[in-house]
């Protein structure tokens, strides 16, 4: 208890100094849970490190099924050479996920009979932030397909293709053993019209067995192009309903935004009941679904935006310089701090609502944001100073507001929520007891 109070007091002093200096406000609080990609059964993850026209794209392969059925077709703006493609480390994506995940934090109320004026003012409310067998050449030509490059990287056999028409490309892919969904030519046609190339990969079973890995590792590619986009339409062909996509965007400048879809922040910085600590995963899923529906199912959500040099509070430690390089960051210099800004976008999509691929732009926006949800632990010991009565009354009012907030965020029944809340127990003390002795009923 003594350590907890000391840390809280440190946060208060630190926060006061930051406000006085007009700096970006700190969050403090204690991290207790996070909402990472494991919440979703079919969440695809992509890392994009971008500076100017240079891009390193990493795709996590969460393929379910036999690996010899795996096939991936990704439109790319340029012809990639073997040295521009490598196999990544899944642990790096896990690190990015953990670092940027929406989080639950807790605060502890101080003894109402021992708080200073500064603590009363600062504790009144937590501070919000400011801010994816070679054919004969004659057959290839007949189909209008050209094999620009062909190589093996790790457990993947990769070809880079250009095509003149989509039906020929779909036939080529099927004749070469790529199991792609029916109707692919319709989706492939716009990419061909834009003169994009196609990065095509399948598993080399011999190499896969030699790796000793039980799952497919991420694929990374590095290229230069003014086009800053992520193709998602091909992935919708064989999708069963809505899909979740989490994109970790890394930049030396600031936030990265979508230009062709509306981007909103997830609801954040809200106080919710204490019991949500044991139900944070279902809470966040319900809250995200309700926000998704409220916004017409046509938006991307920012779940995190922060400089990689620090975090507050940390759900995982920031990536170090070596980890950032493995994530595709290529601009690190000898500065003391890592100039890497991470934007975490969460997109839930289906064909009707997202008819276009995702198009991005870099910005100089360095405002910090995190999906953050707060539980406030009341001081539950019996106290009988003058401030105790108003404190216990305010806690009861706060708990009522937390119940309403949780119901509005999730759509959960308010009566069911109230049954789970450990309401503070107190009596409204008659005025005469202030003279003959103050009484507070405690659990």
C-alpha positions as CSV (number, residue, x, y, z in Angstrom):
1,X,0.0,0.0,0.0
2,X,2.8,2.4,0.9
3,X,4.6,1.8,-2.4
4,X,1.3,2.2,-4.4
5,X,0.6,5.5,-2.7
6,X,4.2,6.7,-3.3
7,X,3.9,5.9,-7.0
8,X,0.6,7.7,-7.2
9,X,2.0,10.8,-5.5
10,X,4.9,10.7,-7.9
11,X,2.5,10.7,-10.9
12,X,0.6,13.6,-9.4
13,X,3.7,15.7,-8.9
14,X,4.9,14.8,-12.4
15,X,1.6,15.6,-13.9
16,X,1.4,18.9,-12.2
17,X,4.9,19.8,-13.5
18,X,3.9,18.9,-17.0
19,X,0.8,21.0,-16.9
20,X,2.8,23.9,-15.6
21,X,5.3,23.5,-18.4
22,X,2.4,23.3,-21.0
23,X,3.8,19.9,-22.2
24,X,1.9,16.9,-23.4
25,X,0.1,15.5,-20.4
26,X,1.2,12.2,-18.9
27,X,-1.3,9.4,-18.2
28,X,0.4,7.7,-15.2
29,X,-1.8,5.0,-13.7
30,X,-1.0,1.4,-13.6
31,X,-1.3,-0.9,-16.6
32,X,-3.4,-4.0,-15.8
33,X,-4.7,-5.5,-19.1
34,X,-4.5,-5.1,-22.9
35,X,-6.7,-5.8,-26.0
36,X,-4.3,-7.3,-28.5
37,X,-4.9,-9.1,-31.8
38,X,-5.5,-12.4,-30.1
39,X,-9.0,-11.1,-29.3
40,X,-10.0,-11.8,-33.0
41,X,-10.2,-15.2,-34.6
42,X,-9.2,-14.0,-38.0
43,X,-7.2,-10.9,-37.6
44,X,-4.6,-10.2,-40.3
45,X,-1.6,-8.1,-39.3
46,X,0.5,-5.9,-41.5
47,X,3.5,-3.7,-40.7
48,X,4.4,-0.8,-43.0
49,X,7.5,1.2,-42.4
50,X,7.5,4.3,-44.7
51,X,9.7,7.3,-45.2
52,X,9.3,9.3,-48.4
53,X,8.9,6.9,-51.3
54,X,10.6,4.0,-49.5
55,X,8.5,1.3,-48.0
56,X,9.1,-1.9,-46.1
57,X,6.0,-4.0,-46.0
58,X,5.7,-7.0,-43.6
59,X,2.7,-9.4,-43.9
60,X,1.9,-11.8,-41.1
61,X,0.5,-15.1,-42.5
62,X,-2.2,-16.5,-40.2
63,X,-3.1,-19.2,-42.7
64,X,-5.3,-21.9,-41.3
65,X,-5.1,-25.3,-43.1
66,X,-2.6,-27.4,-45.0
67,X,0.5,-25.4,-46.0
68,X,0.6,-26.9,-49.5
69,X,-2.7,-25.1,-50.1
70,X,-1.3,-21.8,-49.1
71,X,-1.2,-19.1,-51.8
72,X,-0.8,-15.4,-51.6
73,X,-1.2,-12.8,-54.4
74,X,-0.3,-9.2,-53.6
75,X,-0.3,-6.3,-56.1
76,X,2.9,-4.4,-55.8
77,X,3.9,-1.1,-57.6
78,X,7.4,-2.3,-58.8
79,X,9.2,-5.5,-59.9
80,X,10.9,-6.9,-56.9
81,X,14.3,-8.6,-56.9
82,X,15.2,-11.5,-54.7
83,X,17.3,-9.2,-52.5
84,X,14.3,-7.1,-51.8
85,X,12.3,-9.9,-50.2
86,X,13.1,-11.8,-47.0
87,X,11.4,-13.8,-44.3
88,X,10.6,-11.9,-41.1
89,X,10.3,-12.8,-37.5
90,X,6.8,-13.3,-36.0
91,X,8.0,-12.1,-32.6
92,X,8.5,-8.6,-33.9
93,X,4.9,-8.4,-34.9
94,X,3.9,-9.7,-31.5
95,X,6.0,-7.0,-29.9
96,X,4.4,-4.3,-32.0
97,X,1.0,-5.7,-31.2
98,X,1.7,-5.8,-27.4
99,X,3.2,-2.3,-27.4
100,X,0.3,-0.6,-29.2
101,X,-2.7,-2.6,-27.9
102,X,-5.6,-0.7,-26.2
103,X,-5.1,-0.9,-22.5
104,X,-6.8,-0.9,-19.2
105,X,-5.3,1.1,-16.4
106,X,-6.1,1.6,-12.8
107,X,-5.9,4.4,-10.3
108,X,-6.2,4.2,-6.5
109,X,-8.1,6.8,-4.6
110,X,-6.2,8.2,-1.6
111,X,-7.4,8.4,1.9
112,X,-10.1,11.1,1.9
113,X,-8.8,12.4,5.2
114,X,-5.2,12.8,4.0
115,X,-5.3,14.3,0.5
116,X,-3.9,17.7,-0.2
117,X,-5.5,20.4,-2.4
118,X,-3.2,19.5,-5.3
119,X,-4.2,15.8,-5.2
120,X,-7.9,16.7,-5.0
121,X,-7.6,18.8,-8.1
122,X,-5.6,16.4,-10.1
123,X,-7.5,13.3,-9.1
124,X,-10.8,14.8,-10.0
125,X,-10.5,13.1,-13.5
126,X,-7.7,11.3,-15.3
127,X,-6.0,13.5,-17.8
128,X,-6.8,12.9,-21.5
129,X,-4.1,12.9,-24.2
130,X,-3.6,16.1,-26.2
131,X,-3.1,15.9,-28.3
132,X,0.3,-10.6,-48.3
133,X,6.4,-25.3,-62.0
134,X,7.1,-22.8,-64.3
135,X,5.1,-22.9,-67.6
136,X,6.6,-22.7,-71.1
137,X,7.1,-19.1,-72.3
138,X,4.7,-19.6,-75.3
139,X,1.9,-20.5,-72.9
140,X,2.7,-17.5,-70.7
141,X,2.7,-15.2,-73.8
142,X,-0.7,-16.6,-74.9
143,X,-2.1,-15.7,-71.5
144,X,-0.5,-12.3,-71.5
145,X,1.5,-13.1,-68.4
146,X,5.3,-12.4,-68.0
147,X,7.4,-13.9,-65.2
148,X,9.5,-11.0,-64.3
149,X,11.4,-12.6,-61.4
150,X,11.4,-16.1,-59.7
151,X,13.2,-17.1,-56.5
152,X,12.9,-18.9,-53.2
153,X,13.1,-17.1,-49.9
154,X,13.0,-19.2,-46.8
155,X,10.0,-21.5,-47.0
156,X,8.4,-19.6,-49.9
157,X,8.6,-20.0,-53.7
158,X,8.0,-16.5,-55.1
159,X,7.3,-15.2,-58.6
160,X,6.9,-11.6,-59.6
161,X,4.4,-11.3,-62.5
162,X,3.1,-8.7,-64.9
163,X,-0.1,-9.3,-66.9
164,X,-2.0,-7.8,-69.7
165,X,-5.4,-9.0,-68.8
166,X,-7.0,-10.5,-65.7
167,X,-8.6,-13.6,-67.1
168,X,-5.2,-14.7,-68.4
169,X,-3.6,-14.0,-65.0
170,X,-6.3,-16.1,-63.2
171,X,-5.8,-19.0,-65.6
172,X,-2.0,-18.8,-65.2
173,X,-2.3,-18.9,-61.5
174,X,-4.6,-21.9,-61.5
175,X,-2.4,-23.8,-64.1
176,X,0.6,-23.2,-61.9
177,X,-1.0,-24.7,-58.8
178,X,-2.1,-21.6,-57.0
179,X,-5.4,-22.2,-55.2
180,X,-7.1,-18.9,-55.6
181,X,-10.8,-18.2,-55.1
182,X,-13.3,-18.1,-58.0
183,X,-13.9,-14.7,-59.5
184,X,-10.4,-13.5,-58.9
185,X,-10.1,-12.0,-62.4
186,X,-12.7,-9.3,-61.6
187,X,-10.6,-8.1,-58.6
188,X,-7.3,-8.4,-60.5
189,X,-8.5,-6.3,-63.5
190,X,-8.1,-2.8,-61.8
191,X,-4.6,-3.6,-60.7
192,X,-3.6,-4.6,-64.2
193,X,-5.1,-1.4,-65.5
194,X,-2.9,0.5,-63.0
195,X,0.1,-1.3,-64.4
196,X,0.8,-2.9,-61.0
197,X,2.9,-6.1,-60.7
198,X,2.0,-9.2,-58.7
199,X,3.9,-10.7,-55.9
200,X,2.9,-14.4,-55.8
201,X,4.0,-16.9,-53.2
202,X,3.4,-20.5,-52.2
203,X,5.1,-22.8,-49.7
204,X,8.1,-24.8,-50.7
205,X,7.4,-27.9,-48.7
206,X,11.0,-29.1,-48.6
207,X,12.3,-25.8,-47.3
208,X,9.4,-25.5,-44.9
209,X,10.3,-28.9,-43.3
210,X,13.9,-27.8,-43.1
211,X,13.0,-24.7,-41.2
212,X,11.6,-26.6,-38.2
213,X,8.9,-23.9,-37.8
214,X,5.3,-25.0,-37.0
215,X,3.7,-22.0,-38.7
216,X,4.5,-19.8,-41.6
217,X,6.7,-16.8,-41.0
218,X,6.0,-13.3,-42.1
219,X,7.0,-12.1,-45.6
220,X,8.9,-8.8,-45.9
221,X,9.4,-6.7,-49.1
222,X,11.2,-3.4,-49.6
223,X,10.6,-1.1,-52.6
224,X,10.4,2.5,-53.7
225,X,7.2,4.0,-55.1
226,X,5.2,7.1,-54.8
227,X,2.1,4.9,-54.3
228,X,1.4,4.4,-50.6
229,X,-1.3,1.8,-50.4
230,X,-2.3,-1.6,-49.1
231,X,-4.4,-3.9,-51.3
232,X,-7.2,-5.6,-49.4
233,X,-9.8,-6.5,-52.1
234,X,-8.2,-9.8,-53.1
235,X,-8.5,-11.0,-49.5
236,X,-12.3,-10.5,-49.6
237,X,-13.0,-13.1,-52.3
238,X,-13.0,-16.1,-50.0
239,X,-13.8,-14.3,-46.8
240,X,-16.6,-15.6,-44.6
241,X,-18.2,-12.3,-43.4
242,X,-16.3,-9.4,-41.9
243,X,-12.6,-9.5,-41.4
244,X,-10.3,-7.6,-39.0
245,X,-7.1,-6.0,-40.2
246,X,-4.6,-4.4,-37.9
247,X,-2.0,-2.2,-39.5
248,X,1.1,-1.0,-37.7
249,X,2.4,2.1,-39.5
250,X,5.9,3.3,-38.7
251,X,7.1,6.7,-39.8
252,X,9.9,9.2,-38.8
253,X,7.5,12.1,-39.1
254,X,4.3,11.4,-37.3
255,X,0.9,9.8,-37.7
256,X,0.0,8.1,-40.9
257,X,-3.6,8.6,-42.1
258,X,-6.0,7.1,-44.7
259,X,-6.9,9.4,-47.5
260,X,-9.9,7.5,-49.0
261,X,-11.7,6.4,-45.9
262,X,-12.7,8.2,-42.8
263,X,-10.5,7.6,-39.8
264,X,-11.8,8.0,-36.2
265,X,-10.3,7.3,-32.8
266,X,-11.7,4.5,-30.7
267,X,-13.6,5.8,-27.7
268,X,-11.0,6.4,-25.0
269,X,-10.1,7.8,-21.7
270,X,-13.3,6.6,-20.1
271,X,-13.9,5.4,-16.6
272,X,-15.6,2.0,-16.3
273,X,-16.5,-0.3,-13.4
274,X,-13.8,-2.2,-11.6
275,X,-15.1,-5.7,-12.5
276,X,-14.1,-5.0,-16.2
277,X,-10.6,-5.9,-15.2
278,X,-11.7,-9.6,-15.3
279,X,-13.8,-9.0,-18.4
280,X,-11.6,-6.7,-20.5
281,X,-11.5,-8.9,-23.6
282,X,-15.3,-9.2,-24.0
283,X,-15.6,-5.5,-23.0
284,X,-13.3,-4.3,-25.8
285,X,-14.8,-6.6,-28.4
286,X,-18.3,-5.4,-27.6
287,X,-17.2,-1.7,-27.4
288,X,-15.4,-2.0,-30.8
289,X,-18.4,-3.7,-32.5
290,X,-20.7,-1.0,-31.2
291,X,-18.5,1.8,-32.4
292,X,-18.0,0.1,-35.7
293,X,-21.8,-0.1,-36.2
294,X,-22.4,3.4,-35.0
295,X,-20.0,4.7,-37.6
296,X,-21.7,2.9,-40.5
297,X,-19.1,0.2,-40.8
298,X,-17.1,2.4,-43.1
299,X,-14.3,3.7,-41.0
300,X,-10.8,2.9,-39.8
301,X,-10.1,3.2,-36.1
302,X,-7.0,4.6,-34.6
303,X,-6.2,2.5,-31.5
304,X,-2.8,4.0,-30.8
305,X,-0.5,6.8,-32.0
306,X,2.7,7.4,-30.1
307,X,6.4,8.0,-30.4
308,X,8.3,4.7,-30.0
309,X,10.8,6.3,-27.7
310,X,8.4,6.0,-24.7
311,X,5.0,5.0,-23.5
312,X,2.7,5.9,-20.7
313,X,1.5,3.6,-19.3
314,X,3.4,0.8,-21.1
315,X,1.5,-2.4,-21.9
316,X,4.9,-3.6,-23.2
317,X,8.3,-2.0,-23.4
318,X,9.1,0.0,-26.6
319,X,11.0,-1.8,-29.3
320,X,14.7,-1.4,-29.1
321,X,16.8,-0.3,-32.1
322,X,17.5,-3.9,-33.2
323,X,13.9,-4.8,-33.0
324,X,12.9,-1.7,-35.0
325,X,15.3,-2.7,-37.8
326,X,13.7,-6.1,-37.9
327,X,10.3,-4.4,-38.2
328,X,11.5,-2.7,-41.3
329,X,12.7,0.7,-39.9
330,X,15.5,1.8,-42.2
331,X,16.1,5.4,-41.2
332,X,17.5,5.1,-37.7
333,X,20.5,7.3,-37.0
334,X,22.7,7.9,-34.0
335,X,20.3,10.1,-32.2
336,X,19.7,9.2,-28.6
337,X,16.0,8.7,-29.1
338,X,14.4,6.5,-31.8
339,X,12.6,8.8,-34.2
340,X,9.8,6.3,-35.0
341,X,6.2,7.2,-34.7
342,X,3.7,4.3,-34.6
343,X,0.1,4.5,-35.8
344,X,-2.1,1.5,-35.1
345,X,-5.1,1.3,-37.4
346,X,-7.8,-1.3,-36.8
347,X,-10.1,-1.9,-39.8
348,X,-13.1,-4.2,-39.9
349,X,-14.2,-4.6,-43.5
350,X,-16.2,-6.5,-46.1
351,X,-16.7,-5.9,-49.8
352,X,-19.8,-3.7,-49.6
353,X,-18.2,-1.3,-47.2
354,X,-14.6,-1.1,-48.4
355,X,-14.7,-1.2,-52.2
356,X,-11.3,0.4,-52.5
357,X,-7.8,-0.5,-51.3
358,X,-6.4,1.4,-48.4
359,X,-4.5,4.6,-49.4
360,X,-2.3,6.3,-46.9
361,X,-0.4,9.5,-46.4
362,X,2.4,10.6,-44.0
363,X,1.7,13.6,-41.8
364,X,3.6,15.7,-39.3
365,X,0.9,15.1,-36.6
366,X,2.8,14.1,-33.5
367,X,-0.2,14.1,-31.1
368,X,-0.3,11.2,-28.8
369,X,-3.3,8.9,-28.5
370,X,-4.1,5.6,-27.0
371,X,-7.2,3.5,-26.5
372,X,-7.2,3.7,-22.7
373,X,-9.9,2.6,-20.3
374,X,-9.8,3.5,-16.6
375,X,-10.8,1.8,-13.4
376,X,-10.7,3.8,-10.2
377,X,-10.3,1.9,-7.0
378,X,-12.2,3.6,-4.1
379,X,-10.7,4.0,-0.7
380,X,-12.8,1.5,1.3
381,X,-11.5,1.8,4.8
382,X,-13.6,3.5,7.5
383,X,-12.8,7.2,8.0
384,X,-14.7,9.9,9.9
385,X,-13.1,13.2,9.0
386,X,-15.1,16.0,7.5
387,X,-14.1,15.2,3.9
388,X,-15.1,11.5,4.2
389,X,-18.9,12.0,3.8
390,X,-18.6,13.9,0.6
391,X,-15.9,11.5,-0.7
392,X,-18.1,8.4,-0.2
393,X,-21.0,10.1,-1.7
394,X,-19.0,11.1,-4.7
395,X,-17.7,7.6,-5.2
396,X,-21.3,6.2,-5.2
397,X,-22.2,8.8,-7.9
398,X,-19.1,7.9,-9.8
399,X,-19.9,4.2,-9.8
400,X,-23.4,5.0,-11.2
401,X,-21.8,7.0,-14.0
402,X,-19.4,4.2,-14.7
403,X,-22.3,1.7,-15.1
404,X,-24.0,4.1,-17.6
405,X,-20.8,4.6,-19.5
406,X,-20.2,0.9,-19.8
407,X,-23.7,0.2,-21.0
408,X,-23.5,3.0,-23.6
409,X,-20.1,1.8,-24.9
410,X,-21.0,-1.9,-25.2
411,X,-24.8,-2.1,-25.3
412,X,-24.7,-4.4,-22.2
413,X,-27.8,-4.3,-20.0
414,X,-27.5,-1.7,-17.3
415,X,-29.2,-3.9,-14.7
416,X,-26.7,-6.7,-15.3
417,X,-23.9,-4.3,-15.1
418,X,-25.1,-2.9,-11.8
419,X,-25.3,-6.4,-10.3
420,X,-21.6,-6.8,-10.8
421,X,-20.5,-3.5,-9.3
422,X,-19.2,-3.6,-5.7
423,X,-20.9,-0.3,-4.8
424,X,-19.4,1.4,-1.8
425,X,-21.7,1.1,1.2
426,X,-22.4,4.2,3.2
427,X,-25.1,6.0,5.1
428,X,-26.2,9.6,4.7
429,X,-25.3,10.9,8.1
430,X,-27.7,13.2,9.9
431,X,-26.4,16.6,10.8
432,X,-26.4,15.9,14.6
433,X,-23.9,13.0,14.2
434,X,-21.4,15.6,13.0
435,X,-21.5,16.8,16.6
436,X,-22.0,13.6,18.6
437,X,-19.8,11.4,16.4
438,X,-19.4,10.6,12.7
439,X,-20.4,7.1,11.5
440,X,-19.7,5.5,8.2
441,X,-20.9,2.0,7.4
442,X,-18.1,0.0,5.8
443,X,-18.0,-3.4,4.1
